[in-house]
Amino acid sequence: MTPSKKSKFDRRRFPRVKAPVYYRPTDVFGTSNQASNISLAGVRIYSNKPFKKSQPLEIELLLPNGNSLKAIVRVVWISALPPGSEALYDVGLEFINIADDVIPKLQSVLEESSPIE
C-alpha cells in the first residue's frame, strides 16, 4: 500500500502517540532505538546519521508484544539537535509502503498508547 497526502493515513485522522515501539534500519542487525513518536502516517526518530530529505529507507519496527514489522519510509524532514542531545538529528519519516496486514498490528499498539498533546 502506498499512502498519499489524501489517503486514510492523514495525520489529522491518526494523531501521533508516544508508544513503546523501537526501530532499526533493516540493514543493521541488533541495534535498535526507541521511536520518539509514531502514527499510522509515520514515525519520528532520533538518529546520528545525516539522512537526506526524501531519502527512502526500509525500517523494522519492534513492537512491545515481540512482533516486528517492516515498512518503507521516506525522510520528510530532518533537523540538527543541540549539542548534548541523545542524538545528532531529529527525523520525521513518512510510511510510503506498508503491507495491509501490518496496519492492524500497528494500530493495536497505537490504540494502547497516549496521544501526544
DSSP file (Angstrom, degrees, kcal/mol; ACC not computed):
  #  RESIDUE AA STRUCTURE BP1 BP2  ACC     N-H-->O    O-->H-N    N-H-->O    O-->H-N    TCO  KAPPA ALPHA  PHI   PSI    X-CA   Y-CA   Z-CA
    1    1 A M              0   0    0      0, 0.0    97,-1.3     0, 0.0     0, 0.0   0.000 360.0 360.0 360.0 140.1    0.0    0.0    0.0
    2    2 A T        -     0   0    0     95,-0.2    95,-0.2    97,-0.0    94,-0.1  -0.854 360.0-153.0-123.4  95.4    1.3    3.5   -0.8
    3    3 A P        -     0   0    0      0, 0.0     2,-0.2     0, 0.0    38,-0.0  -0.362  11.7-164.4 -67.6 145.0   -0.4    6.2    1.3
    4    4 A S    >   -     0   0    0     -2,-0.1     3,-1.7     1,-0.0     5,-0.3  -0.643  40.4 -89.2-117.6 179.5   -0.6    9.6   -0.2
    5    5 A K  T 3  S+     0   0    0      1,-0.3     6,-0.1    -2,-0.2    -1,-0.0   0.788 129.0  43.7 -61.6 -26.9   -1.4   13.0    1.4
    6    6 A K  T 3  S+     0   0    0      4,-0.1    -1,-0.3     3,-0.0     4,-0.1   0.230  97.0 105.8-101.9  13.3   -5.1   12.5    0.8
    7    7 A S  S X  S-     0   0    0     -3,-1.7     3,-1.2     1,-0.1     0, 0.0  -0.129  92.3 -87.4 -87.0-177.0   -5.2    8.9    1.9
    8    8 A K  T 3  S+     0   0    0      1,-0.3    32,-0.1     5,-0.0    -1,-0.1   0.514 118.8  74.6 -68.5  -3.6   -6.5    7.2    5.0
    9    9 A F  T 3   +     0   0    0     -5,-0.3    -1,-0.3    32,-0.1    86,-0.1   0.158  65.9 147.6 -94.6  18.7   -3.1    7.9    6.6
   10   10 A D    X>  -     0   0    0     -3,-1.2     4,-1.4     1,-0.1     3,-0.9  -0.282  53.0-131.8 -56.2 133.1   -3.9   11.6    7.0
   11   11 A R  T 34 S+     0   0    0      1,-0.3    -1,-0.1     2,-0.2    29,-0.1   0.838 104.8  59.6 -58.4 -35.3   -2.2   13.0   10.2
   12   12 A R  T 34 S+     0   0    0      1,-0.2    -1,-0.3     3,-0.1    -2,-0.1   0.837 109.8  43.1 -65.1 -30.4   -5.4   14.7   11.3
   13   13 A R  T <4 S+     0   0    0     -3,-0.9    -1,-0.2     1,-0.2    -2,-0.2   0.738 120.8  41.4 -84.5 -24.3   -7.1   11.3   11.4
   14   14 A F  S  < S-     0   0    0     -4,-1.4    27,-0.3    -5,-0.1    -1,-0.2  -0.771  79.8-160.0-128.4  85.9   -4.2    9.5   13.1
   15   15 A P        -     0   0    0      0, 0.0    25,-0.2     0, 0.0     2,-0.2  -0.248  27.2-103.5 -64.8 153.0   -2.5   11.5   15.8
   16   16 A R        -     0   0    0    100,-0.1   100,-2.4    23,-0.1     2,-0.3  -0.499  40.1-166.4 -75.9 146.1    1.0   10.7   16.9
   17   17 A V  E     -AB  38 115A   0     21,-2.7    21,-2.2    98,-0.3     2,-0.8  -0.915  28.6-115.8-131.0 157.3    1.4    8.8   20.1
   18   18 A K  E     + B   0 114A   0     96,-1.7    96,-0.6    -2,-0.3    19,-0.1  -0.862  51.2 167.0 -90.0 109.0    4.3    8.0   22.5
   19   19 A A        -     0   0    0     -2,-0.8     2,-2.6    16,-0.2    16,-0.2  -0.902  50.3-107.6-126.6 152.4    4.4    4.2   22.2
   20   20 A P  S    S+     0   0    0      0, 0.0     2,-0.4     0, 0.0    -2,-0.0  -0.338  70.9 138.0 -77.0  62.0    6.9    1.6   23.3
   21   21 A V        -     0   0    0     -2,-2.6    14,-2.8    14,-0.2     2,-0.3  -0.915  35.8-162.7-112.2 132.9    8.0    1.0   19.7
   22   22 A Y  E     -DC  34  62A   0     40,-2.3    40,-3.4    -2,-0.4     2,-0.3  -0.764   6.6-163.2-109.7 159.2   11.6    0.6   18.7
   23   23 A Y  E     +DC  33  61A   0     10,-2.8    10,-2.2    -2,-0.3    38,-0.2  -0.934  12.2 174.4-137.9 160.0   13.0    0.9   15.2
   24   24 A R  E     - C   0  60A   0     36,-1.4    36,-2.9    -2,-0.3     8,-0.1  -0.938  41.1 -99.6-158.8 148.2   16.1   -0.1   13.2
   25   25 A P  E >   - C   0  59A   0      0, 0.0     3,-1.9     0, 0.0    34,-0.3  -0.454  37.4-122.8 -62.5 144.0   17.2    0.1    9.6
   26   26 A T  T 3  S+     0   0    0     32,-2.2    33,-0.1     1,-0.3    44,-0.0   0.704 109.9  60.8 -67.1 -17.7   16.7   -3.4    8.1
   27   27 A D  T 3  S+     0   0    0     31,-0.3     2,-0.5     1,-0.1    -1,-0.3   0.411  94.0  74.3 -88.7   4.3   20.4   -3.5    7.1
   28   28 A V  S <  S-     0   0    0     -3,-1.9     2,-0.4     3,-0.1    -1,-0.1  -0.964  70.6-156.3-118.9 116.1   21.5   -3.1   10.7
   29   29 A F        +     0   0    0     -2,-0.5     2,-0.2     1,-0.2     3,-0.1  -0.755  69.9   2.6 -93.9 135.2   21.1   -6.2   12.9
   30   30 A G  S    S+     0   0    0     -2,-0.4     2,-0.6     1,-0.1    -1,-0.2  -0.053  98.7 102.3  92.0 -34.0   20.9   -5.9   16.7
   31   31 A T        +     0   0    0     -2,-0.2     2,-0.3    -6,-0.1    -1,-0.1  -0.761  43.5 160.9 -92.1 121.3   20.9   -2.2   17.1
   32   32 A S        -     0   0    0     -2,-0.6     2,-0.3    -8,-0.1    -8,-0.2  -0.970  19.2-162.0-136.9 155.4   17.6   -0.6   17.8
   33   33 A N  E     -D   23   0A   0    -10,-2.2   -10,-2.8    -2,-0.3     2,-0.3  -0.946  30.8-100.3-133.1 152.7   16.4    2.8   19.2
   34   34 A Q  E     -D   22   0A   0     -2,-0.3    12,-0.4   -12,-0.2   -12,-0.3  -0.543  37.4-120.0 -75.1 136.4   13.1    3.9   20.6
   35   35 A A        -     0   0    0    -14,-2.8   -14,-0.2    -2,-0.3    10,-0.2  -0.495  11.6-138.2 -69.6 143.1   10.9    5.9   18.3
   36   36 A S  S    S-     0   0    0      8,-2.3     2,-0.3     1,-0.3     9,-0.2   0.935  79.3 -24.3 -68.9 -47.2   10.1    9.4   19.6
   37   37 A N  E     - E   0  44A   0      7,-1.2     7,-3.0   -19,-0.1     2,-0.3  -0.969  65.6-162.0-159.7 165.2    6.5    9.2   18.5
   38   38 A I  E     +AE  17  43A   0    -21,-2.2   -21,-2.7    -2,-0.3     2,-0.3  -0.989  11.4 169.6-152.1 152.2    4.5    7.2   15.9
   39   39 A S        -     0   0    0      3,-2.7     3,-0.1    -2,-0.3   -23,-0.1  -0.865  55.1 -90.0-147.1-178.6    1.2    7.2   14.0
   40   40 A L  S    S+     0   0    0     -2,-0.3     3,-0.1     1,-0.2   -29,-0.1   0.612 126.1  54.8 -73.3  -9.9   -0.2    5.3   11.1
   41   41 A A  S    S-     0   0    0    -27,-0.3    54,-2.3     1,-0.3     2,-0.3   0.762 122.8 -52.6 -91.1 -29.0    1.2    8.1    8.8
   42   42 A G  E     - F   0  94A   0     52,-0.3    -3,-2.7    -3,-0.1     2,-0.3  -0.977  49.2 -98.3 176.7-168.2    4.8    7.9   10.0
   43   43 A V  E     -EF  38  93A   0     50,-2.1    50,-2.9    -2,-0.3     2,-0.5  -0.994  15.8-140.6-144.7 144.2    7.3    7.9   12.8
   44   44 A R  E     +EF  37  92A   0     -7,-3.0    -8,-2.3    -2,-0.3    -7,-1.2  -0.925  31.4 174.3-107.2 129.5    9.6   10.4   14.4
   45   45 A I  E     - F   0  91A   0     46,-2.8    46,-3.1    -2,-0.5     2,-0.4  -0.844  31.1-128.5-129.8 165.1   13.1    9.2   15.3
   46   46 A Y  E     + F   0  90A   0    -12,-0.4     2,-0.3    -2,-0.3    44,-0.2  -0.948  36.6 174.4-109.7 139.3   16.4   10.4   16.7
   47   47 A S  E     - F   0  89A   0     42,-2.4    42,-2.7    -2,-0.4    41,-0.5  -0.983  41.6-149.7-145.2 151.9   19.4    9.5   14.6
   48   48 A N  S    S+     0   0    0     -2,-0.3    -1,-0.1    40,-0.2    42,-0.1   0.429  80.6  91.0 -95.3  -2.7   23.2   10.0   14.5
   49   49 A K  S    S-     0   0    0     40,-0.1     2,-1.7     1,-0.0    -2,-0.1  -0.803  79.2-131.3 -96.4 132.4   23.0    9.5   10.7
   50   50 A P        -     0   0    0      0, 0.0    -2,-0.0     0, 0.0    28,-0.0  -0.568  32.5-169.1 -83.5  80.4   22.5   12.6    8.5
   51   51 A F        -     0   0    0     -2,-1.7     2,-0.4     1,-0.1    -4,-0.0  -0.217  18.8-119.2 -63.7 158.7   19.7   11.4    6.2
   52   52 A K    >   -     0   0    0      4,-0.1     3,-2.2     1,-0.1    23,-0.3  -0.809  33.0 -96.9-100.5 144.0   18.7   13.4    3.2
   53   53 A K  T 3  S+     0   0    0     -2,-0.4    23,-0.2     1,-0.3    -1,-0.1  -0.332 111.8  16.9 -57.3 137.6   15.2   14.8    2.7
   54   54 A S  T 3  S+     0   0    0     21,-3.4    -1,-0.3     1,-0.3    22,-0.1   0.377  89.5 147.4  75.5   0.0   13.1   12.5    0.5
   55   55 A Q    <   -     0   0    0     -3,-2.2    20,-2.1    20,-0.1    -1,-0.3  -0.478  44.3-134.2 -65.7 128.3   15.6    9.6    1.1
   56   56 A P  E     + G   0  74A   0      0, 0.0     2,-0.3     0, 0.0    18,-0.2  -0.616  28.1 178.3 -83.1 146.6   13.8    6.2    1.1
   57   57 A L  E     - G   0  73A   0     16,-2.8    16,-2.9    -2,-0.3     2,-0.6  -0.979  27.2-135.9-141.1 151.9   14.6    3.7    3.8
   58   58 A E  E     + G   0  72A   0     -2,-0.3   -32,-2.2    14,-0.2   -31,-0.3  -0.966  33.7 179.6-107.2 125.1   13.4    0.3    4.9
   59   59 A I  E     -CG  25  71A   0     12,-2.8    12,-2.4    -2,-0.6     2,-0.5  -0.851  24.6-138.5-123.1 159.7   12.9    0.1    8.6
   60   60 A E  E     -CG  24  70A   0    -36,-2.9   -36,-1.4    -2,-0.3     2,-0.5  -0.977  15.3-150.2-115.2 129.1   11.8   -2.6   11.0
   61   61 A L  E     -CG  23  69A   0      8,-3.6     8,-2.4    -2,-0.5     2,-0.7  -0.875   6.1-151.6 -99.5 129.3    9.5   -1.6   13.8
   62   62 A L  E     -CG  22  68A   0    -40,-3.4   -40,-2.3    -2,-0.5     6,-0.2  -0.899  15.8-153.5-104.3 113.5    9.9   -3.7   17.0
   63   63 A L    >   -     0   0    0      4,-2.9     3,-1.9    -2,-0.7   -42,-0.1  -0.458  25.2-113.2 -89.4 158.2    6.6   -3.8   18.9
   64   64 A P  T 3  S+     0   0    0      0, 0.0    -1,-0.1     0, 0.0   -43,-0.1   0.747 114.2  61.2 -62.9 -23.7    6.1   -4.3   22.7
   65   65 A N  T 3  S-     0   0    0      2,-0.1     3,-0.1     1,-0.0    -3,-0.0   0.412 122.5-102.6 -83.7   4.0    4.5   -7.7   22.1
   66   66 A G  S <  S+     0   0    0     -3,-1.9     2,-0.1     1,-0.4    -1,-0.0   0.270  82.8 126.0  95.6 -11.7    7.6   -9.0   20.5
   67   67 A N        -     0   0    0     -5,-0.1    -4,-2.9    38,-0.1     2,-0.4  -0.412  45.3-151.7 -74.7 155.5    6.4   -8.8   16.9
   68   68 A S  E     -G   62   0A   0     -6,-0.2     2,-0.4    -3,-0.1    -6,-0.2  -0.979   6.9-163.8-129.1 147.8    8.3   -6.9   14.3
   69   69 A L  E     -G   61   0A   0     -8,-2.4    -8,-3.6    -2,-0.4     2,-0.4  -0.969   9.5-143.4-129.5 141.4    7.0   -5.1   11.2
   70   70 A K  E     +G   60   0A   0     -2,-0.4    29,-0.5   -10,-0.2     2,-0.3  -0.849  24.1 169.9-106.3 144.8    8.8   -3.9    8.1
   71   71 A A  E     -G   59   0A   0    -12,-2.4   -12,-2.8    -2,-0.4     2,-0.5  -0.995  33.0-127.5-149.6 149.7    8.0   -0.7    6.3
   72   72 A I  E     +GH  58  97A   0     25,-2.8    24,-2.9    -2,-0.3    25,-1.9  -0.885  38.4 175.0 -96.2 129.1    9.4    1.5    3.6
   73   73 A V  E     -GH  57  95A   0    -16,-2.9   -16,-2.8    -2,-0.5     2,-0.4  -0.812  21.2-144.4-126.7 166.4    9.6    5.1    4.7
   74   74 A R  E     -GH  56  94A   0     20,-1.9    20,-2.6    -2,-0.3     2,-0.5  -0.988  28.8-107.9-132.1 148.1   10.9    8.4    3.3
   75   75 A V  E     + H   0  93A   0    -20,-2.1   -21,-3.4    -2,-0.4    18,-0.2  -0.615  34.9 175.8 -74.7 119.1   12.6   11.2    5.1
   76   76 A V  E     -     0   0A   0     16,-3.1     2,-0.3    -2,-0.5    -1,-0.2   0.828  67.1  -6.7 -92.0 -40.3   10.1   14.1    5.3
   77   77 A W  E     - H   0  92A   0     15,-1.2    15,-2.4   -25,-0.1    -1,-0.4  -0.987  56.9-169.0-152.3 157.8   12.2   16.4    7.4
   78   78 A I  E     + H   0  91A   0     -2,-0.3     2,-0.4    13,-0.2    13,-0.2  -0.979   7.7 179.4-148.9 137.1   15.5   16.4    9.4
   79   79 A S  E     - H   0  90A   0     11,-2.4    11,-3.0    -2,-0.3     2,-0.2  -0.999  31.3-109.8-141.1 145.7   16.9   18.9   11.8
   80   80 A A  E     - H   0  89A   0     -2,-0.4     9,-0.3     9,-0.2     8,-0.1  -0.459  30.4-137.4 -71.3 140.7   20.0   19.1   13.9
   81   81 A L        -     0   0    0      7,-3.0     3,-0.1    -2,-0.2     4,-0.1  -0.662  30.0 -94.1 -94.2 155.6   19.6   18.6   17.6
   82   82 A P    >   -     0   0    0      0, 0.0     3,-1.7     0, 0.0     5,-0.2  -0.275  53.9 -82.0 -66.3 155.2   21.6   20.8   20.1
   83   83 A P  T 3  S+     0   0    0      0, 0.0     3,-0.1     0, 0.0     5,-0.0  -0.259 118.0  33.7 -54.6 142.1   24.9   19.5   21.5
   84   84 A G  T 3  S+     0   0    0      1,-0.3     4,-0.1    -3,-0.1     2,-0.0   0.375  87.9 132.1  90.5  -4.2   24.4   17.1   24.4
   85   85 A S  S <  S-     0   0    0     -3,-1.7    -1,-0.3     2,-0.2    -4,-0.0  -0.241  75.3-103.1 -73.4 168.9   21.2   15.7   23.0
   86   86 A E  S    S+     0   0    0     -3,-0.1     2,-0.3     2,-0.0    -1,-0.1   0.656 102.1   7.6 -69.5 -14.3   20.6   11.9   22.8
   87   87 A A  S    S-     0   0    0     -5,-0.2    -2,-0.2   -40,-0.1   -39,-0.2  -0.918  73.8-113.4-152.6 176.4   21.4   12.0   19.1
   88   88 A L  S    S+     0   0    0    -41,-0.5    -7,-3.0    -2,-0.3     2,-0.3   0.777  93.1  37.0 -86.8 -28.9   22.6   14.4   16.4
   89   89 A Y  E     -FH  47  80A   0    -42,-2.7   -42,-2.4    -9,-0.3     2,-0.5  -0.951  58.4-147.5-134.1 146.8   19.4   14.6   14.4
   90   90 A D  E     -FH  46  79A   0    -11,-3.0   -11,-2.4    -2,-0.3     2,-0.4  -0.951  32.8-168.9-104.4 126.0   15.6   14.7   14.8
   91   91 A V  E     -FH  45  78A   0    -46,-3.1   -46,-2.8    -2,-0.5     2,-0.5  -0.970  19.6-153.7-131.9 130.9   14.0   13.0   11.8
   92   92 A G  E     -FH  44  77A   0    -15,-2.4   -16,-3.1    -2,-0.4   -15,-1.2  -0.903  17.8-169.1-101.6 124.5   10.4   12.7   10.5
   93   93 A L  E     -FH  43  75A   0    -50,-2.9   -50,-2.1    -2,-0.5     2,-0.4  -0.930   8.3-153.7-116.6 136.2    9.7    9.6    8.4
   94   94 A E  E     -FH  42  74A   0    -20,-2.6   -20,-1.9    -2,-0.4     2,-0.4  -0.909  23.0-120.7-107.5 133.0    6.5    9.0    6.4
   95   95 A F  E     + H   0  73A   0    -54,-2.3   -22,-0.3    -2,-0.4     3,-0.1  -0.591  37.6 166.7 -68.7 124.9    5.3    5.5    5.6
   96   96 A I  E    S+     0   0A   0    -24,-2.9     2,-0.3    -2,-0.4   -23,-0.2   0.570  70.6  23.2-114.2 -17.0    5.2    5.1    1.9
   97   97 A N  E     + H   0  72A   0    -25,-1.9   -25,-2.8   -95,-0.2     2,-0.4  -0.814  68.0 153.3-152.2 109.2    4.8    1.4    1.6
   98   98 A I        -     0   0    0    -97,-1.3   -27,-0.1    -2,-0.3     5,-0.1  -0.998  44.8-110.7-138.3 130.7    3.4   -0.7    4.4
   99   99 A A    >>  -     0   0    0    -29,-0.5     3,-1.5    -2,-0.4     4,-1.1  -0.262  22.4-122.9 -64.8 145.0    1.6   -4.0    3.9
  100  100 A D  T 34 S+     0   0    0      1,-0.3     3,-0.4     2,-0.2    -1,-0.1   0.843 112.1  55.2 -56.3 -36.2   -2.2   -4.1    4.6
  101  101 A D  T 3> S+     0   0    0      1,-0.2     4,-0.5     2,-0.2    -1,-0.3   0.656 102.2  58.7 -74.9 -13.3   -1.8   -6.9    7.2
  102  102 A V  H <> S+     0   0    0     -3,-1.5     4,-2.4     2,-0.1     5,-0.3   0.806  89.9  72.1 -80.7 -32.3    0.7   -4.7    9.1
  103  103 A I  H  X S+     0   0    0     -4,-1.1     4,-2.9    -3,-0.4     5,-0.2   0.900  96.3  47.0 -56.5 -49.8   -1.7   -1.8    9.7
  104  104 A P  H  > S+     0   0    0      0, 0.0     4,-2.0     0, 0.0    -1,-0.2   0.870 111.9  52.4 -62.5 -33.9   -4.0   -3.6   12.2
  105  105 A K  H  X S+     0   0    0     -4,-0.5     4,-1.1    -3,-0.2    -2,-0.2   0.926 114.3  41.5 -65.8 -44.4   -0.9   -4.8   14.2
  106  106 A L  H  X S+     0   0    0     -4,-2.4     4,-2.2     1,-0.2     3,-0.3   0.903 112.2  55.6 -68.5 -41.2    0.5   -1.3   14.4
  107  107 A Q  H  X S+     0   0    0     -4,-2.9     4,-2.4    -5,-0.3    -2,-0.2   0.871 102.4  55.8 -61.1 -38.2   -2.9    0.2   15.1
  108  108 A S  H  X S+     0   0    0     -4,-2.0     4,-0.8     1,-0.2    -1,-0.2   0.880 109.1  47.2 -64.2 -36.5   -3.5   -2.0   18.1
  109  109 A V  H >< S+     0   0    0     -4,-1.1     3,-0.6    -3,-0.3     4,-0.2   0.911 112.3  49.9 -68.1 -42.3   -0.2   -0.8   19.7
  110  110 A L  H >< S+     0   0    0     -4,-2.2     3,-1.5     1,-0.2    -2,-0.2   0.873 105.3  56.6 -65.1 -37.5   -1.1    2.9   18.9
  111  111 A E  H 3< S+     0   0    0     -4,-2.4    -1,-0.2     1,-0.3    -2,-0.2   0.747 103.7  54.7 -67.1 -22.9   -4.6    2.5   20.5
  112  112 A E  T << S+     0   0    0     -4,-0.8    -1,-0.3    -3,-0.6     2,-0.2   0.450 101.2  77.7 -87.1  -1.0   -3.0    1.3   23.8
  113  113 A S  S <  S-     0   0    0     -3,-1.5   -94,-0.1    -4,-0.2    -3,-0.0  -0.701  85.0-106.2-111.6 160.4   -0.8    4.5   23.9
  114  114 A S  E     -B   18   0A   0    -96,-0.6   -96,-1.7    -2,-0.2    -2,-0.1  -0.675  35.6-115.1 -87.2 134.8   -1.5    8.1   24.9
  115  115 A P  E     -B   17   0A   0      0, 0.0     2,-0.4     0, 0.0   -98,-0.3  -0.311  30.0-113.3 -62.8 150.2   -1.7   10.8   22.2
  116  116 A I              0   0    0   -100,-2.4  -100,-0.1     1,-0.1   -79,-0.0  -0.725 360.0 360.0 -84.4 132.6    0.9   13.5   22.2
  117  117 A E              0   0    0     -2,-0.4    -1,-0.1     0, 0.0  -100,-0.0   0.442 360.0 360.0 -94.1 360.0   -0.6   16.8   23.1
